[in-house]
Amino acid sequence: MWKLLLYNTLIRPTVTYASESWVLKENMINKLIIFERKIMRKIFGPTRSDDGCLRIKTNQEINDTLKGQKYNLAY
């Protein structure tokens, strides 16, 4: 998927620039994870339920879709 490739090559390096020198506190890690989940929801789009309504993907659905790929900022 080209959107995921674009995210991995352009957006993620920009967000984590010089992260080796960051002092990461719990609230900063949470903000980074929330940001990344928002991006993943935009990349993968909504899910159509059985009754035809669109709904936002859950965190578990995103994790299942990306199974086996490293995508978390806070590793």
Secondary structure, DSSP 8 states (H G I E B T S, - for coil): -HHHHHIIIIIHHHHTTTGGG----HHHHHHHHHHHHHHHHHHH--EE-TTS-EE---HHHHHHHTTTS---S--
